[in-house]
Amino acid sequence: MERQLLKAIHCSIAQARDISWKVHTGGSAVVYTGPRERCEAVAMVLEDIGLVVKVSE
């Protein structure tokens, strides 16, 4: 998951690990906020590895 986060949101490895841990322990996490088009692009990258992704306003 961390590699996919790096690819999707261009974050640091520390940030990717933090998000991964939140998903692992809590079941979900806000990964990215921004324009809807960019959010949908991020979602597509994360869905590539089988994650369930929700884009909302």
C-alpha positions in Angstrom: 0.0 0.0 0.0 2.8 2.4 0.8 4.2 2.2 -2.7 0.8 2.9 -4.2 0.4 6.0 -1.9 3.8 7.3 -3.0 2.6 6.9 -6.6 -0.8 8.3 -6.0 -0.2 11.4 -3.8 3.6 11.9 -4.1 4.0 11.9 -0.3 7.0 11.0 1.8 7.5 7.4 2.9 6.8 8.6 6.5 3.4 10.0 5.4 2.6 6.8 3.4 3.4 4.7 6.5 1.2 6.9 8.7 -1.7 6.6 6.3 -1.2 2.9 5.9 -1.2 2.5 9.7 -4.4 4.5 10.1 -6.1 2.2 7.5 -4.7 -0.9 9.1 -5.8 0.0 12.6 -8.9 2.1 11.9 -10.2 0.6 8.7 -10.1 3.9 6.7 -8.2 7.2 6.3 -8.5 10.4 4.4 -5.7 10.0 1.9 -6.0 13.2 -0.2 -8.1 16.3 -0.4 -8.3 18.6 -3.3 -10.1 19.2 -6.6 -12.5 16.4 -7.5 -10.7 15.5 -10.8 -7.4 15.0 -8.9 -9.2 13.0 -6.1 -10.6 10.7 -8.8 -7.2 10.2 -10.3 -5.7 9.3 -6.8 -8.6 6.9 -6.3 -7.9 5.1 -9.5 -4.3 4.5 -8.5 -5.3 3.1 -5.2 -8.1 0.9 -6.7 -5.4 -0.7 -8.8 -4.2 -2.7 -5.8 -7.7 -3.6 -4.7 -8.4 -0.9 -2.1 -12.0 0.2 -1.7 -12.0 4.0 -2.3 -14.6 6.6 -1.8 -14.5 10.1 -3.3 -16.8 12.6 -1.6 -17.4 16.3 -1.3 
